[in-house]
Structures are given as C-alpha cells and as structure tokens.
C-alpha cells in the first residue's frame, strides 16, 4: 500500500472513531463489543476498509437521534445482530476451510495418480 493510501486510511479511521465517541455511552459500549466480535469472526471485507463499521455507526447515529436505546436498535442478542449483518459475507474461517479442502484434494489426487 502506498504511503498516501495509508495516510488516507488513517484519516478515515480517525474520523470514524470520532463519530463513535460522539455517540451516547451505551451505544459506544455496544459498538466496541460489536467491533471486537467482528474482528474475531473475521469478515474479509473488514480488511478492505471500514464500510461495515461505518454503516453500524450510521445506524447507531440514527437510533440515538430518535431517542432509542442501543438494544432497541440491535436487539438483546448483539452477537445475532452481528451474524445477521455478515451472513452473506465471506469470513476468514470460510477462506481457511476452502484452503484446507483444496490442499486435501491436491494430496488425495497425487495419491490416486500414483496408483
């Protein structure tokens, strides 16, 4: 990645964090837990910018402006909320599973070709 692209990404991240810090405290707490969860679960798209996280902040800003509590926005099962957000996204676990299956297929093909 070029230096300029890194600088721009850092500016974008700082602006994003400023938006998070402007949210009500309950929203900030839930956002941080969502962020941790998504980083653990690993949707691949998180490595390519903050689009998903920015969308969550958009949703939270709207909920806060309407005077809703954060759990009124996400529901009480925040992990299920996250899973629903990424249900059609490729995760690192998916990539790892594909890689394992490809390696096993290659190895098995070599074994059967030798027979």
C-alpha positions as CSV (number, residue, x, y, z in Angstrom):
1,X,0.0,0.0,0.0
2,X,1.3,3.4,-0.9
3,X,2.1,5.9,1.8
4,X,-0.6,8.3,0.6
5,X,-3.2,5.5,0.8
6,X,-2.1,4.7,4.4
7,X,-2.4,8.3,5.4
8,X,-5.9,8.5,3.9
9,X,-6.9,5.3,5.6
10,X,-5.6,6.6,8.9
11,X,-7.6,9.8,8.5
12,X,-10.7,7.9,7.6
13,X,-10.3,5.7,10.7
14,X,-9.8,8.7,13.0
15,X,-12.9,10.4,11.6
16,X,-14.8,7.1,12.2
17,X,-13.6,6.9,15.8
18,X,-14.6,10.5,16.3
19,X,-18.1,9.6,15.2
20,X,-18.2,6.6,17.6
21,X,-17.0,8.9,20.5
22,X,-19.9,11.3,19.7
23,X,-22.4,8.5,20.3
24,X,-24.2,8.1,23.7
25,X,-22.2,6.0,26.1
26,X,-24.5,2.9,25.8
27,X,-24.0,3.0,22.0
28,X,-20.2,3.3,22.4
29,X,-20.1,0.3,24.6
30,X,-22.1,-1.9,22.3
31,X,-20.2,-0.6,19.2
32,X,-16.9,-1.6,20.8
33,X,-18.2,-5.1,21.6
34,X,-19.5,-5.4,18.0
35,X,-16.1,-4.3,16.7
36,X,-14.3,-6.9,18.8
37,X,-16.8,-9.6,17.7
38,X,-16.4,-8.8,14.1
39,X,-12.6,-8.7,14.3
40,X,-12.7,-12.2,15.9
41,X,-15.3,-13.6,13.5
42,X,-13.3,-12.0,10.6
43,X,-15.5,-11.0,7.7
44,X,-12.9,-10.5,4.9
45,X,-14.4,-7.1,3.9
46,X,-13.2,-5.6,7.2
47,X,-9.7,-5.8,5.8
48,X,-10.7,-3.6,2.9
49,X,-11.9,-0.5,4.7
50,X,-14.4,0.4,7.3
51,X,-17.6,0.2,5.3
52,X,-19.4,-2.3,7.5
53,X,-18.4,-0.5,10.7
54,X,-19.3,2.9,9.3
55,X,-22.7,1.5,8.4
56,X,-23.2,0.4,12.0
57,X,-22.3,3.9,13.2
58,X,-24.8,5.3,10.7
59,X,-27.5,3.1,12.2
60,X,-26.5,4.0,15.7
61,X,-26.5,7.7,15.0
62,X,-30.0,7.4,13.6
63,X,-31.2,5.3,16.6
64,X,-29.7,7.8,19.0
65,X,-31.2,10.8,17.2
66,X,-34.6,9.1,17.5
67,X,-34.1,8.6,21.3
68,X,-33.9,4.8,21.1
69,X,-31.7,2.8,23.4
70,X,-29.0,0.9,21.7
71,X,-30.6,-2.5,22.4
72,X,-33.8,-1.3,20.7
73,X,-31.7,-0.9,17.6
74,X,-29.7,-4.1,17.8
75,X,-32.0,-6.3,19.8
76,X,-30.9,-8.0,23.0
77,X,-28.7,-10.6,21.2
78,X,-26.0,-8.4,19.8
79,X,-24.0,-11.4,18.5
80,X,-27.0,-12.5,16.5
81,X,-27.3,-8.9,15.2
82,X,-23.7,-9.1,14.0
83,X,-24.1,-12.5,12.5
84,X,-27.1,-11.2,10.5
85,X,-25.0,-8.3,9.3
86,X,-22.3,-10.6,7.9
87,X,-24.5,-13.6,6.9
88,X,-23.6,-13.2,3.2
89,X,-20.0,-12.1,3.8
90,X,-17.0,-14.3,3.3
91,X,-15.1,-14.8,6.5
92,X,-11.5,-15.8,7.2
93,X,-12.9,-19.1,8.5
94,X,-14.5,-19.7,5.1
95,X,-11.2,-18.9,3.4
96,X,-9.4,-21.3,5.8
97,X,-11.9,-24.1,5.2
98,X,-11.5,-23.6,1.4
99,X,-7.7,-23.7,1.7
100,X,-7.8,-26.9,3.8
101,X,-10.2,-28.6,1.4
102,X,-8.1,-27.6,-1.6
103,X,-4.9,-29.0,0.0
104,X,-6.6,-32.2,0.9
105,X,-8.0,-32.6,-2.7
106,X,-4.5,-32.0,-4.1
107,X,-2.9,-34.5,-1.8
108,X,-5.6,-37.1,-2.5
109,X,-5.2,-36.6,-6.2
110,X,-1.5,-37.2,-6.0
111,X,-2.1,-40.4,-4.1
112,X,-4.7,-41.7,-6.6
113,X,-2.5,-40.6,-9.6
114,X,0.4,-42.8,-8.2
115,X,-1.8,-45.9,-8.1
